[in-house]
Amino acid sequence: MASRFFVSCQPHLEKDLLNELESFWHQLIDLDGLPTRSRPEVVYEDIGGIEIECETHLGFQINLFSKLANRVLWRIHHFEARYFDQFEKELKKLDLKKYLGEQKFNLNIESGKSRLFHESNLEESAHKILKNAVKKQDENLLSLYIRIFKDHVTLSLDTSGKHLHKRGYRQAQGEAPMRETLAAKMYNFLLKNALEGEVLYSPQNANTVILDPFCGAGTLLFEAASFFQPNLVSKFDFERFNNLPGLLKSETWKKNFKIANPSKTQFMGIELDSKTFTKLEGNYEAFKTHFPAVENGFKFIQGNSKAADFSALKDQAVIVIANPPYGERLKNTDAEDVLMSLERIPNLKGLVVVHPPQWKLKFSQLKIKQSEAFNNQGLDLKLTLFAL
């Protein structure tokens, strides 16, 4: 049965998210346990996400594969309402037991540009009608979202549960940690631009090393290594729905996925701070549990990237990918000097870096191949690929 899903993401990642959906869609499985032959239909793009129409069981599976999505909302009902009596009358028609059975659930209401703008009154009314909605938010419960925009009411069930950037492997984080979705965007940016003209980087080349000179707790490397792997260990809220298709109720349904062309890249991370390095090692152990199919080689070094000896990499192609300290949050750093010093790496092919627009990275051989501006948590930044 076809349904609509709203897949949310960080603003201005909508195009990247759509391309990502198309890249892994053929790996989703139909109710016969085989890879699907269907395609999603894009209903519309909005700032912060895209709405698609697809078979319900395929929409649920987006949670396992997407590295750029924040969460996946299942549109289950909609209606027009300009007045409270209309809102209540239509809300009473919703049979939530079909989806949730007798489970308690969180209720979230948001209204904008509508006659029905008193969210507290709307919430009180909805709680009277929807008996199993709890007054206090509980992260262990399923969630129903009611959004009213220009008198159009949309009801959605959250199929994700925990925010999708929480893959499960990050047990500890360093100072000014980067979100996993930003790390995935950086790796996706490398993939997208490395295939234009001469191939700069291919995940299938086992003789390639991706180096993070400011690796912190390891997020960038772990996201790159697991980019082509579904999250088969974490539990998602859709798995608790009452009307889940029989295939998805099976204890072994996740074994049906056929993962094509896993990355063969090797990974190296350097971290100066000893406490953060300990967190990195702990996260790596958790990462192996959450993504057991990742068999790439990892090497972690505690030390200063500016003084590191890279002679052992002379027979391997090296791509640097970095989210260095920047901005007011981390002052008095020599990150620019460290990055420019990495040009001494024997077989350096390229460098992908997130940086403030005012940084003037001047390399003797590397040139800007691609650059794009974006905003991350209120900071205006650039994502730039330097290559020979």
C-alpha positions in Angstrom: 0.0 0.0 0.0 1.3 3.4 -0.9 1.8 6.1 1.8 3.4 9.5 2.1 6.5 10.1 4.2 8.2 13.4 5.1 11.9 12.8 5.4 13.5 15.7 7.4 17.0 16.9 7.1 19.2 19.9 8.0 18.1 22.9 5.9 19.8 23.1 2.5 20.6 19.4 2.4 17.4 18.6 0.6 19.1 17.9 -2.8 21.7 15.8 -1.2 19.0 13.9 0.7 17.1 13.2 -2.5 20.2 11.9 -4.2 21.0 9.7 -1.3 17.5 8.2 -1.3 17.9 7.4 -5.0 21.3 5.9 -4.4 20.2 3.3 -1.8 16.6 2.7 -2.9 17.4 -0.4 -4.9 18.7 -2.0 -1.7 15.3 -1.8 0.2 13.4 -5.0 0.3 9.8 -5.7 -0.7 7.4 -8.0 1.1 8.7 -11.0 -0.7 12.2 -10.4 0.8 13.7 -9.4 -2.5 15.2 -6.0 -3.5 12.5 -3.6 -4.6 12.0 -2.6 -8.3 9.8 0.4 -7.4 10.9 4.0 -7.2 9.8 6.7 -4.8 7.7 9.6 -6.2 8.7 13.0 -4.9 5.6 15.0 -3.8 7.4 18.2 -2.9 10.6 19.6 -1.5 10.6 22.0 1.4 13.3 23.7 3.5 14.3 21.0 5.9 13.1 17.9 4.1 11.3 16.2 1.2 7.9 14.5 1.0 7.8 11.3 -1.0 5.2 8.7 -1.9 6.1 5.0 -1.8 5.0 1.6 -0.5 4.6 1.8 3.3 7.1 -0.9 4.1 9.8 0.8 2.0 9.3 4.2 3.7 10.0 2.5 7.0 13.3 1.2 5.8 14.6 4.7 5.0 15.5 4.8 8.7 18.1 2.0 8.3 19.9 3.5 5.3 19.8 7.3 5.3 22.9 9.1 6.7 21.5 12.6 6.0 18.0 12.4 7.3 17.0 13.6 10.8 13.8 11.5 11.0 11.1 9.9 8.9 7.4 10.9 9.5 4.6 8.7 8.2 1.6 10.8 7.0 -1.5 8.9 8.3 -4.3 11.5 8.1 -5.0 15.0 6.9 -8.0 17.4 6.7 -9.1 21.0 6.5 -10.1 22.9 9.7 -10.7 26.6 10.2 -12.6 26.2 13.5 -12.2 24.2 16.7 -15.4 22.2 16.1 -14.1 21.1 12.7 -10.8 20.2 14.2 -12.4 18.0 16.9 -14.9 16.4 14.5 -12.2 15.3 12.1 -9.8 14.2 14.8 -12.5 11.9 16.2 -12.5 10.0 12.9 -8.9 9.0 13.3 -8.5 5.3 14.4 -5.1 5.4 16.1 -5.6 1.8 17.4 -5.1 0.6 13.9 -1.5 1.9 14.1 -0.6 1.9 17.8 -3.0 -0.6 19.4 -3.4 0.4 23.1 0.1 1.9 23.4 0.5 5.3 25.1 2.1 8.0 22.9 3.6 11.5 22.9 1.5 14.3 21.3 3.2 17.2 19.5 1.2 20.1 18.1 2.4 22.9 15.9 0.4 25.7 14.2 1.4 28.4 11.8 -0.5 30.9 9.6 -3.8 29.3 10.6 -7.0 30.5 12.4 -6.3 27.7 14.8 -3.2 29.2 16.4 -3.7 28.6 20.2 -1.5 25.6 20.5 -2.3 25.1 24.2 -6.0 24.9 23.5 -5.4 22.6 20.5 -3.3 20.3 22.7 -6.0 20.3 25.5 -8.7 19.4 22.9 -6.6 16.7 21.3 -5.8 15.1 24.6 -9.5 14.8 25.4 -10.1 13.0 22.1 -6.9 10.9 21.9 -7.2 9.1 25.2 -3.8 7.4 25.1 -1.8 10.6 24.6 0.4 11.4 27.6 0.7 14.9 29.1 4.4 14.7 29.7 6.8 13.8 27.0 8.4 10.3 27.4 11.3 9.4 25.1 10.4 5.7 25.4 7.0 6.2 23.8 5.9 6.5 20.2 5.1 10.0 18.9 2.2 11.6 17.0 2.8 14.9 15.3 -0.1 17.3 14.5 0.9 20.2 12.2 -1.6 22.9 11.2 -0.5 25.2 8.4 -2.9 27.6 6.6 -5.9 25.6 8.1 -4.6 22.3 6.7 -4.1 19.7 9.4 -1.6 16.9 8.9 -1.1 14.0 11.3 2.1 12.0 11.2 3.6 9.2 13.2 7.3 9.3 13.9 8.8 6.1 12.4 12.3 6.8 13.7 12.2 7.3 17.4 15.6 8.6 18.4 17.0 11.3 16.1 18.6 9.4 13.2 22.0 11.1 13.7 22.3 8.9 16.8 23.7 5.8 15.1 24.5 4.2 18.5 28.2 4.0 18.3 29.1 7.4 19.8 29.4 6.5 23.5 31.4 9.7 24.3 32.2 12.9 22.5 35.1 15.4 22.4 35.0 19.1 22.6 32.7 20.8 20.0 31.6 17.5 18.5 30.3 17.4 15.0 26.9 15.9 14.2 27.0 12.6 12.3 24.8 14.1 9.5 27.4 16.8 8.9 30.1 14.1 8.8 28.1 12.1 6.3 27.6 15.2 4.2 31.3 15.8 4.0 31.9 12.2 2.8 29.1 12.5 0.4 30.6 15.8 -0.9 33.8 13.9 -1.6 32.1 11.1 -3.4 30.0 13.5 -5.5 32.9 15.6 -6.7 35.6 12.9 -6.9 33.8 11.4 -9.9 33.9 14.4 -12.1 36.6 14.2 -14.8 39.6 12.3 -13.5 38.6 10.0 -10.6 40.1 11.5 -7.5 38.8 8.9 -5.1 37.0 5.6 -5.3 35.7 3.6 -2.3 36.6 0.4 -4.1 40.3 1.2 -4.1 41.8 -0.7 -1.2 45.1 1.2 -1.7 43.4 4.5 -0.5 43.7 5.9 3.0 41.3 8.6 4.3 43.1 10.6 7.0 41.5 12.8 9.6 44.2 15.0 11.2 41.8 16.3 13.9 39.8 13.1 14.4 38.4 13.9 17.9 36.1 11.0 18.9 36.1 9.6 15.4 32.8 10.7 14.0 34.1 11.6 10.5 35.9 8.4 10.0 33.1 6.2 11.3 30.6 7.9 9.1 32.7 7.5 6.0 33.4 3.8 6.8 29.7 3.0 7.4 28.3 5.3 4.6 27.2 2.3 2.4 26.0 0.2 5.4 22.5 0.1 6.8 22.0 0.5 10.6 20.8 -3.0 11.3 21.5 -2.9 15.1 19.5 0.1 16.3 15.8 -0.2 17.0 13.3 2.2 15.3 9.8 3.2 16.4 8.2 1.7 13.3 9.1 -1.7 14.6 6.5 -1.2 17.4 3.6 -0.3 15.1 0.5 -2.4 15.4 -0.1 -2.9 11.7 3.5 -3.8 10.7 3.7 -6.1 7.6 4.5 -9.7 8.4 8.0 -9.5 6.9 9.0 -6.7 9.2 7.8 -8.6 12.3 10.3 -11.5 11.6 13.3 -11.7 13.8 15.5 -12.2 10.8 14.1 -9.8 8.2 17.1 -7.6 8.3 19.2 -10.5 6.9 17.5 -10.1 3.6 19.4 -7.0 2.6 21.9 -7.4 -0.2 24.7 -4.8 0.4 26.5 -4.1 -2.8 30.0 -2.8 -3.2 31.1 -2.2 0.4 34.0 0.3 0.8 37.5 -1.0 0.8 39.1 2.3 1.9 41.5 2.3 4.8 41.1 4.9 7.6 43.6 6.8 9.8 42.9 9.3 12.6 45.2 11.5 14.6 44.1 13.1 17.9 46.3 15.3 20.1 44.3 15.3 23.4 44.8 12.1 25.5 41.3 12.2 27.1 39.6 12.5 23.7 41.8 9.8 22.3 40.5 7.4 25.0 37.0 8.3 24.0 37.9 7.6 20.4 39.1 4.1 21.3 35.8 3.4 23.2 33.7 4.7 20.3 35.6 2.4 17.9 34.7 -0.6 20.0 31.0 0.5 20.0 31.2 1.1 16.2 32.3 -2.4 15.5 29.3 -3.7 17.4 26.8 -1.4 15.6 28.3 -1.9 12.1 29.8 -5.4 12.2 29.9 -5.7 8.4 32.5 -2.9 8.1 35.8 -4.6 7.6 37.9 -1.6 6.7 41.3 -1.2 8.4 41.6 1.6 11.0 44.6 3.1 12.6 44.5 5.7 15.3 47.5 7.8 16.5 47.7 10.0 19.5 49.9 13.0 18.6 50.2 16.2 16.7 49.4 16.0 13.0 51.8 18.8 12.2 54.7 16.7 13.5 53.4 13.3 12.3 55.6 11.0 10.1 53.7 10.0 7.0 56.5 8.2 5.2 54.7 4.8 5.7 51.9 6.1 3.4 54.2 6.6 0.4 52.7 3.7 -1.5 49.1 4.6 -0.8 46.8 7.3 -2.2 45.7 9.7 0.6 42.6 11.8 1.0 42.5 14.2 4.0 39.0 14.9 5.3 38.9 17.3 8.2 36.6 19.3 10.5 39.3 21.4 12.3 38.8 23.7 15.3 37.4 27.0 14.2 35.4 30.0 15.3 34.8 31.6 18.7 34.1 28.2 20.3 37.7 27.1 19.9 40.2 30.0 19.9 44.0 30.1 19.6 44.3 27.1 17.3 46.9 26.6 14.5 44.5 24.5 12.4 45.2 26.4 9.2 49.0 25.8 9.6 48.4 22.1 10.3 46.2 21.7 7.2 48.8 23.4 5.0 51.6 21.3 6.5 49.8 18.1 5.3 50.9 18.8 1.7 54.1 17.0 2.7 52.2 13.7 2.7 53.9 11.7 -0.1 50.9 10.7 -2.2 48.3 13.2 -1.2 45.5 13.3 -3.8 43.0 15.8 -2.2 41.7 17.4 0.9 38.1 18.0 2.0 37.7 20.6 4.8 34.9 22.5 6.7 36.2 26.0 7.4 35.1 29.6 8.1 34.8 31.7 4.9 37.6 34.0 6.0 40.2 31.3 6.1 42.8 31.6 3.2 44.2 28.1 2.8 47.2 28.5 0.4 48.8 25.3 -0.8 51.7 25.1 -3.2 50.1 22.3 -5.4 46.5 21.7 -4.2 43.9 23.9 -5.9 40.2 24.5 -5.1 38.2 22.0 -7.1 34.7 22.6 -5.5 33.4 24.7 -2.7 29.9 25.4 -1.3 28.7 27.6 1.5 26.4 26.3 4.3 25.3 27.1 7.8 25.9 24.8 10.7 24.3 25.5 14.1 24.4 29.3 13.4 27.9 29.4 11.9 28.5 30.4 8.3 31.0 27.9 6.9 32.4 26.6 3.7 32.9 23.0 2.6 35.8 22.9 0.1 37.6 20.2 -1.9 41.2 20.9 -2.8 42.9 18.6 -5.3 46.0 18.4 -7.5 
